[in-house]
Amino acid sequence: MTKYIHNSGFAMLCLGVVLLLLGYTFGWTDANAFTLSAAALVVLGAALHVYFLKKESKY
């Protein structure tokens, strides 16, 4: 179970990138809520990914 929690940050990052790509491909850039939520997923996913990497490290 903890393996999936450690990968959740990277999964959020990838989901945010995919949503941003789909939004720009299909022209959904008029909705600020969609664009900002996808960007928030990218930022939070990157922060969680770095946090879990630092937590696993011995240094």
N, C-alpha and C positions, 0 to 999 in steps of 0.2 A: 504494500500500500504506500509506503514512504517513497518508493521509486516513482510512483505517479505524481506525488506531491512535488518531488524535486524537479520533475519535468514540466510542471504546470506553468512556470514562467516562460519557458521556451515555447510552449503551446499557445499561450496568450499572445506572445510576440508574433508567431506565425499566423495566427488567426487575424490579428490586426492588420498585418501586411496583406493577407489575402482579401480582407474586406476593403482595404484601400484600393487595391488593384481592381477589384470588381466594381467599386464605386466609380473610379475614373474610366473604366472600360465602358460601362453602361450609362455614363453621364449622370450619376446620382450626386453630383457635386453641389447641387443647389440646396440640399438639405444640410444645414450646419450640424444638426444633431448626429447624423450618420457619420459625417467626416470627423467630428470631434470624438465620438465614441470609439471609432477605429483608431484614431491617433492616441487616445488614452490607453487602449489595449496595448499598443506598441510600447508606449512609455512604461506602463506598469509591468508589462511582460519583461522588458529589458531590466528593470529594477529588481524584479523578483528573481530573474535568472542570475544576475550578479550576486544577489544576496545569498542564494542557495549555493553558488559556487564558492563564495567566501566562507560559508558555514561549513562546507565539507572539507575545506583545506585545513592543513595542520599549521599553516603559517599565519 
